[in-house]
Amino acid sequence: MTAPPTVFIHAYGCQMNKLDAELVLSSLAAAGYEQTADILAADVILYCTCSVRGHAEERVYSNLGALRRHKARRPGVVIGVLGCMAQKDGVHVLQRAPHVDLVCGTRAFPRIAEFVEAVRRGEGPLIATDETQIEAPERNVALRPHPCLGYVTVMRGCDNYCAYCIVPYVRGRETSRPIEEILDEARRLVDDGVREITLLGQNVNSYGMRPALGPRLPDLLERLNGVPGLLRVRFVTSHPRDMSLEIFQAMRDLATVCESVHMPAQSGSDRVLAAMRRGYTAARYRELLAMARETVPGITIASDFIVGFPGETEADFEETAALVREARFQNCFIFKYSPRPGTRAAEMEDDVPEEEKKRRNNALLGIQETISLAAHKALVGSTGEVLVEGASKKDPGMLMGRLRTNEIVHFAGSATLRGRLVRVRVRGATPLTLQGEMV
């Protein structure tokens, strides 16, 4: 009996890319492929790529370069580049890596099995970046990478066109999925053992708004709250422009919705925010922080910041630093600005020297590390509810999980607890994690 063909798939970047890789795997599994973790033994090698920063793209090209000799030794192996970088670069991928057989953009995922089969018949290389179909492939929930955590895409695309961001160009306009389709997928995940679901969207809090569906994010959260067996719901990423009191009220009132939100500010300077085309001021962002904390007791808020954006002065940076000190974020993801071809910002002069970008980046990281450590130390002695995710990556003899407010906790316990809620008392703290013991 002939062994089924095997596929190796690796996703770069955001959680949506990782879920896209999972959906691609579902399509190929339905066509008779089996997943393998051995890249050199695979019949099909696929990279699900990211274009948010140049560094992510260079990693892909570096890994593709490493496969050149492998392709020469095994000419029948199919090498494919999928996702955002494929959508953006198209034929340029083949120019830089001629041994690639398939370039499949973000809108062509539903046809991935068809394209792979065509290449295996000798019809490659293929470039599929002009598809108009954006519906996700049919999902096999059993193929998810984590037994008790699940991710569900509720919308795709973005209508904001921030000056620095390539996402609207590679993901397209905002399109929200029907609420019943989302609920059906959530129920299938829960029936297969998932206990926490994270809703994904480039701008998840505008779910149902563009185009108008009727149900909005608070309505979706309320419906998910009624799914039997679902213990927790989270959602990322939230654009401040579309954050509302109704969303915070849903977080407060619905038992499954966790008291944690990721709401990128990007800058604390009104001048830079305007140049970024973010659609709000620093004052408005502070109003949202106050609204969140007044409405949802104990809520934690994470943020993103870009330093060294074109034209950012030292005074602008100090306004950003002041916002970080004042906001007391649980966590911040801080990036040095790098131009993305095709965006509005790429037409601006990249006038902040690289060394200054590094200095500002390290300064913000230092401020946030101090804040995170203080917040975590304040939790020492308290007891909280942790969803056990599994063994700790750093110490396989320990378990790890998260509080409802998204802090990571490491503690001793049996692997049989995975997927269950346990009470843990916090005994120690670092800027990134907590150490605890089960009560």
C-alpha positions as CSV (number, residue, x, y, z in Angstrom):
1,M,0.0,0.0,0.0
2,T,1.4,3.4,-1.0
3,A,2.2,5.7,1.9
4,P,0.3,9.0,1.8
5,P,2.2,12.1,0.8
6,T,3.5,14.2,3.7
7,V,3.5,18.0,4.3
8,F,5.7,20.1,6.5
9,I,4.3,23.6,7.3
10,H,5.8,26.4,9.3
11,A,4.1,29.7,10.1
12,Y,5.9,33.0,10.8
13,G,4.5,36.0,12.6
14,C,1.1,36.6,14.2
15,Q,-1.4,34.1,15.5
16,M,-3.6,34.6,12.5
17,N,-0.8,33.3,10.3
18,K,-0.5,30.3,12.6
19,L,-4.2,29.7,12.3
20,D,-4.0,30.1,8.5
21,A,-1.3,27.3,8.5
22,E,-3.7,25.2,10.5
23,L,-6.5,25.8,7.9
24,V,-4.1,25.0,5.0
25,L,-3.2,21.7,6.8
26,S,-6.9,20.9,7.1
27,S,-7.4,21.3,3.3
28,L,-4.4,19.1,2.6
29,A,-5.4,16.5,5.1
30,A,-8.8,16.3,3.4
31,A,-6.9,15.6,0.1
32,G,-5.0,12.8,1.7
33,Y,-1.8,14.4,3.0
34,E,-0.3,13.7,6.4
35,Q,1.6,16.2,8.5
36,T,5.3,15.6,9.3
37,A,7.7,17.5,11.6
38,D,10.7,16.3,9.5
39,I,11.2,18.9,6.8
40,L,13.8,16.9,4.9
41,A,11.5,13.9,4.6
42,A,8.4,15.9,3.6
43,D,6.9,15.7,0.1
44,V,5.6,19.2,0.4
45,I,7.3,22.1,2.3
46,L,5.2,25.2,3.0
47,Y,6.0,28.5,4.6
48,C,3.1,30.6,5.8
49,T,4.7,34.0,5.8
50,C,4.5,37.5,7.4
51,S,5.1,40.9,5.9
52,V,4.6,43.2,8.8
53,R,8.4,43.7,9.2
54,G,11.3,43.2,6.9
55,H,13.1,40.9,9.3
56,A,10.3,38.3,9.1
57,E,10.6,38.3,5.3
58,E,14.4,37.9,5.3
59,R,14.0,34.9,7.6
60,V,11.8,33.3,5.0
61,Y,14.2,34.0,2.2
62,S,17.1,32.7,4.3
63,N,15.3,29.4,5.0
64,L,14.3,29.1,1.3
65,G,18.0,29.5,0.4
66,A,18.9,26.7,2.8
67,L,16.4,24.4,0.8
68,R,18.1,25.0,-2.6
69,R,20.4,22.0,-2.3
70,H,17.6,19.9,-0.9
71,K,15.5,20.7,-3.9
72,A,18.5,19.8,-6.2
73,R,18.7,16.4,-4.4
74,R,15.0,15.8,-4.4
75,P,13.5,17.7,-7.4
76,G,10.1,16.2,-6.8
77,V,9.6,17.9,-3.4
78,V,7.2,20.8,-3.6
79,I,8.3,24.1,-2.0
80,G,5.6,26.7,-1.4
81,V,5.5,30.2,0.0
82,L,2.0,31.2,1.3
83,G,0.4,34.1,3.0
84,C,1.2,37.8,3.3
85,M,4.7,37.8,1.7
86,A,3.4,35.7,-1.2
87,Q,0.5,38.1,-1.7
88,K,2.8,41.1,-1.6
89,D,5.8,39.9,-3.6
90,G,4.2,37.5,-6.1
91,V,6.7,36.7,-8.9
92,H,9.5,38.4,-7.0
93,V,9.6,35.3,-4.7
94,L,10.5,33.2,-7.7
95,Q,13.1,35.7,-8.8
96,R,14.9,35.5,-5.4
97,A,14.2,31.8,-4.9
98,P,13.8,30.1,-8.4
99,H,13.5,26.7,-6.8
100,V,10.1,27.6,-5.2
101,D,7.2,25.8,-6.9
102,L,4.2,27.6,-5.5
103,V,3.4,31.2,-4.4
104,C,0.0,31.3,-2.9
105,G,-1.5,34.6,-1.5
106,T,-3.8,35.1,1.4
107,R,-7.0,34.9,-0.7
108,A,-6.1,31.6,-2.4
109,F,-6.0,29.3,0.6
110,P,-9.3,27.5,-0.2
111,R,-7.6,26.2,-3.3
112,I,-4.3,25.2,-1.8
113,A,-4.8,21.4,-2.2
114,E,-5.6,22.0,-5.9
115,F,-2.5,24.1,-6.4
116,V,-0.2,21.6,-4.7
117,E,-1.6,18.7,-6.7
118,A,-1.0,20.7,-9.9
119,V,2.6,21.3,-9.0
120,R,3.1,17.6,-8.2
121,R,1.8,16.9,-11.7
122,G,4.5,19.1,-13.2
123,E,2.4,22.2,-13.8
124,G,4.5,24.5,-11.7
125,P,5.7,26.9,-10.8
126,L,2.4,28.5,-9.9
127,I,1.6,32.0,-8.7
128,A,-1.9,32.5,-7.1
129,T,-2.2,36.0,-5.8
130,D,-5.2,37.4,-7.7
131,E,-7.9,35.2,-6.2
132,T,-11.1,37.0,-5.1
133,Q,-12.3,34.2,-2.8
134,I,-11.5,35.0,0.8
135,E,-13.5,32.5,2.7
136,A,-11.4,30.3,4.9
137,P,-10.9,26.6,4.0
138,E,-13.1,24.0,5.8
139,R,-11.5,23.4,9.1
140,N,-10.6,20.1,10.7
141,V,-10.6,21.0,14.4
142,A,-8.7,17.9,15.4
143,L,-5.6,19.2,13.6
144,R,-5.1,22.2,15.9
145,P,-1.6,22.3,17.6
146,H,-2.9,22.7,21.2
147,P,-5.4,20.3,22.8
148,C,-7.2,22.8,25.1
149,L,-6.6,26.1,23.4
150,G,-8.3,27.1,20.1
151,Y,-8.3,30.1,17.8
152,V,-11.1,31.2,15.6
153,T,-10.9,33.9,12.9
154,V,-14.0,36.1,13.1
155,M,-13.0,38.6,10.4
156,R,-10.3,39.1,7.8
157,G,-8.7,42.2,6.4
158,C,-8.4,45.8,7.6
159,D,-9.9,49.1,6.5
160,N,-7.6,51.4,8.5
161,Y,-4.6,51.8,6.2
162,C,-2.3,53.0,8.9
163,A,0.7,54.7,7.2
164,Y,3.3,52.1,8.3
165,C,1.2,48.9,7.7
166,I,1.1,46.6,4.8
167,V,-1.7,44.4,6.1
168,P,-4.7,46.1,4.3
169,Y,-2.8,45.6,1.0
170,V,-2.1,41.9,1.5
171,R,-5.2,40.9,3.5
172,G,-7.7,43.0,1.8
173,R,-10.8,45.0,3.1
174,E,-12.5,44.0,6.3
175,T,-14.9,41.1,5.9
176,S,-16.7,39.6,9.0
177,R,-17.8,36.0,9.1
178,P,-21.4,35.2,9.9
179,I,-22.0,34.7,13.6
180,E,-23.6,31.3,13.2
181,E,-20.6,30.0,11.3
182,I,-18.3,31.2,14.1
183,L,-20.5,29.6,16.7
184,D,-20.5,26.3,14.9
185,E,-16.7,26.3,14.7
186,A,-16.5,27.2,18.4
187,R,-18.8,24.3,19.3
188,R,-16.8,21.8,17.3
189,L,-13.6,23.0,19.0
190,V,-15.1,22.7,22.4
191,D,-16.6,19.2,21.6
192,D,-13.0,18.2,20.7
193,G,-11.6,19.3,24.0
194,V,-10.9,23.1,23.7
195,R,-11.5,25.0,26.8
196,E,-10.3,28.5,25.8
197,I,-11.0,30.2,22.5
198,T,-9.3,33.3,21.2
199,L,-11.1,35.3,18.5
200,L,-8.8,36.7,15.9
201,G,-9.0,39.6,13.5
202,Q,-6.7,42.3,12.3
203,N,-9.1,44.7,13.9
204,V,-11.3,42.3,15.9
205,N,-13.3,44.9,17.7
206,S,-14.8,46.1,14.4
207,Y,-16.4,42.7,13.9
208,G,-19.7,43.2,12.1
209,M,-19.2,46.9,11.4
210,R,-17.7,47.0,7.9
211,P,-19.8,45.7,6.2
212,A,-22.6,46.0,8.7
213,L,-23.8,42.5,9.6
214,G,-26.1,43.4,12.5
215,P,-24.3,41.5,15.3
216,R,-21.2,43.2,16.7
217,L,-18.4,42.0,18.9
218,P,-20.4,42.3,22.2
219,D,-23.2,40.2,20.6
220,L,-20.7,37.5,19.5
221,L,-19.2,37.4,23.0
222,E,-22.6,37.0,24.5
223,R,-23.5,34.1,22.2
224,L,-20.1,32.4,22.9
225,N,-20.8,32.8,26.6
226,G,-23.6,30.3,26.2
227,V,-21.5,27.5,24.5
228,P,-21.5,24.6,27.0
229,G,-18.0,23.5,28.0
230,L,-16.3,26.7,26.9
231,L,-14.5,28.1,30.0
232,R,-12.7,31.2,28.6
233,V,-12.9,33.6,25.6
234,R,-10.3,36.2,24.6
235,F,-10.0,38.4,21.5
236,V,-7.1,40.1,19.7
237,T,-6.2,42.6,18.3
238,S,-8.3,45.7,19.2
239,H,-7.9,49.0,17.4
240,P,-8.5,51.9,19.8
241,R,-10.6,53.7,17.2
242,D,-13.3,51.1,17.4
243,M,-13.1,50.3,21.1
244,S,-16.5,50.9,22.9
245,L,-18.1,50.9,26.3
246,E,-20.3,48.1,25.1
247,I,-17.3,45.8,24.6
248,F,-15.9,46.6,28.1
249,Q,-19.4,46.0,29.6
250,A,-19.4,42.6,27.9
251,M,-16.0,41.8,29.4
252,R,-17.4,42.8,32.8
253,D,-20.7,40.9,32.6
254,L,-20.0,37.7,30.7
255,A,-18.5,34.9,32.8
256,T,-16.3,33.4,30.1
257,V,-14.8,36.6,28.7
258,C,-11.4,37.3,30.3
259,E,-10.5,40.6,31.8
260,S,-7.6,41.3,29.4
261,V,-7.3,43.3,26.3
262,H,-4.6,44.0,23.7
263,M,-5.1,47.6,22.5
264,P,-2.0,49.0,20.6
265,A,-1.3,52.7,21.1
266,Q,1.7,52.8,18.8
267,S,2.7,56.3,20.0
268,G,2.0,58.8,22.7
269,S,2.5,61.8,20.5
270,D,-0.4,63.3,18.7
271,R,1.8,64.5,15.9
272,V,3.2,61.0,15.3
273,L,-0.3,59.4,15.7
274,A,-1.6,61.8,13.0
275,A,1.3,60.9,10.7
276,M,0.7,57.3,11.3
277,R,-3.0,57.8,10.4
278,R,-4.2,56.1,13.6
279,G,-7.4,58.0,13.9
280,Y,-7.2,59.0,17.6
281,T,-5.2,61.2,19.9
282,A,-3.2,60.4,23.0
283,A,-6.0,62.0,25.1
284,R,-8.6,59.7,23.5
285,Y,-6.4,56.7,24.2
286,R,-6.1,57.8,27.9
287,E,-9.9,58.1,28.0
288,L,-10.2,54.5,26.8
289,L,-7.7,53.3,29.5
290,A,-9.9,55.1,32.1
291,M,-13.1,53.6,30.6
292,A,-11.6,50.1,30.6
293,R,-10.5,50.3,34.3
294,E,-13.7,51.9,35.5
295,T,-15.9,49.4,33.7
296,V,-13.9,46.1,34.2
297,P,-12.4,45.8,37.7
298,G,-8.9,44.3,37.6
299,I,-8.6,44.4,33.8
300,T,-5.0,44.2,32.3
301,I,-4.1,46.0,29.2
302,A,-1.3,45.3,26.7
303,S,-0.1,47.6,24.0
304,D,2.2,47.9,21.0
305,F,4.6,50.8,20.2
306,I,6.7,51.8,17.2
307,V,9.7,53.9,17.9
308,G,11.7,55.8,15.3
309,F,8.7,56.5,13.0
310,P,9.7,59.1,10.3
311,G,9.8,62.5,11.8
312,E,9.6,61.3,15.4
313,T,11.6,63.8,17.6
314,E,13.0,63.3,21.0
315,A,10.0,65.3,22.4
316,D,7.6,62.9,20.6
317,F,9.4,59.9,22.1
318,E,9.2,61.4,25.5
319,E,5.5,61.7,25.1
320,T,5.4,58.0,24.3
321,A,7.5,57.2,27.3
322,A,5.2,59.3,29.5
323,L,2.2,57.3,28.2
324,V,3.9,54.0,29.0
325,R,4.8,55.1,32.5
326,E,1.2,56.4,33.1
327,A,-0.7,53.6,31.6
328,R,1.0,50.8,33.6
329,F,0.5,48.3,30.8
330,Q,0.7,44.6,31.7
331,N,2.9,44.1,28.7
332,C,4.2,46.0,25.6
333,F,5.4,44.9,22.3
334,I,7.9,47.5,21.1
335,F,9.3,47.6,17.6
336,K,11.8,49.8,15.7
337,Y,10.2,51.3,12.6
338,S,11.3,49.8,9.3
339,P,9.8,50.9,6.0
340,R,7.4,48.5,4.2
341,P,7.4,49.1,0.4
342,G,3.9,50.1,-0.8
343,T,2.8,51.9,2.4
344,R,2.4,55.6,2.8
345,A,5.2,55.8,5.4
346,A,7.7,54.3,2.9
347,E,7.4,57.5,0.9
348,M,8.5,59.5,4.0
349,E,12.2,60.1,4.8
350,D,13.3,57.4,7.3
351,D,15.2,60.1,9.2
352,V,15.7,58.6,12.7
353,P,19.1,56.9,12.8
354,E,19.2,53.2,13.5
355,E,21.2,53.7,16.7
356,E,18.6,56.2,18.0
357,K,15.9,53.7,17.2
358,K,17.7,51.1,19.2
359,R,18.2,53.5,22.1
360,R,14.5,54.4,22.2
361,N,13.5,50.8,21.8
362,N,15.7,49.8,24.8
363,A,14.5,52.7,26.8
364,L,10.8,51.8,26.4
365,L,11.6,48.1,27.1
366,G,13.3,49.2,30.3
367,I,10.4,51.3,31.5
368,Q,7.9,48.5,30.7
369,E,10.1,45.8,32.4
370,T,10.1,47.9,35.6
371,I,6.3,48.3,35.5
372,S,5.7,44.6,34.7
373,L,8.0,43.5,37.6
374,A,6.2,45.7,40.0
375,A,2.8,44.5,38.9
376,H,3.8,40.9,39.2
377,K,5.4,41.4,42.6
378,A,2.1,42.9,43.8
379,L,0.4,39.6,43.0
380,V,2.7,37.6,45.3
381,G,0.6,36.1,48.0
382,S,-2.7,36.3,46.0
383,T,-4.6,33.3,44.7
384,G,-6.1,33.1,41.2
385,E,-7.7,30.8,38.7
386,V,-5.4,29.3,36.2
387,L,-6.3,27.3,33.1
388,V,-3.6,24.6,32.8
389,E,-2.1,24.7,29.3
390,G,0.4,21.9,29.7
391,A,4.1,21.5,30.5
392,S,6.3,24.5,30.9
393,K,8.6,25.0,27.9
394,K,11.5,26.1,30.2
395,D,11.0,23.3,32.7
396,P,9.0,20.2,31.4
397,G,8.7,19.0,35.0
398,M,6.5,22.0,35.8
399,L,3.1,23.0,34.5
400,M,2.2,26.4,33.0
401,G,-1.1,28.2,32.5
402,R,-2.6,31.7,32.6
403,L,-4.7,33.7,34.9
404,R,-7.8,35.3,33.4
405,T,-5.8,38.5,33.2
406,N,-3.3,36.7,31.0
407,E,-0.3,36.5,33.3
408,I,1.7,33.3,32.8
409,V,2.1,31.1,35.9
410,H,4.5,28.2,36.4
411,F,3.7,25.6,39.1
412,A,4.1,22.0,40.0
413,G,1.4,19.5,39.2
414,S,0.3,16.5,37.2
415,A,0.0,16.5,33.4
416,T,-3.5,15.1,33.8
417,L,-4.6,18.6,34.8
418,R,-4.2,20.0,31.3
419,G,-7.3,21.8,30.2
420,R,-8.7,22.2,33.7
421,L,-9.1,25.2,35.9
422,V,-7.0,25.1,39.2
423,R,-6.5,27.6,42.0
424,V,-2.9,28.7,42.3
425,R,-1.2,30.9,44.9
426,V,1.5,33.2,43.6
427,R,4.8,32.7,45.3
428,G,7.3,34.5,43.1
429,A,7.6,37.0,40.2
430,T,9.8,38.0,37.3
431,P,8.9,40.7,34.7
432,L,7.5,38.0,32.4
433,T,6.1,35.3,34.5
434,L,4.8,34.2,37.9
435,Q,5.7,31.2,40.0
436,G,3.1,29.6,42.1
437,E,1.7,26.5,43.9
438,M,-1.6,24.9,43.6
439,V,-4.0,25.5,46.5
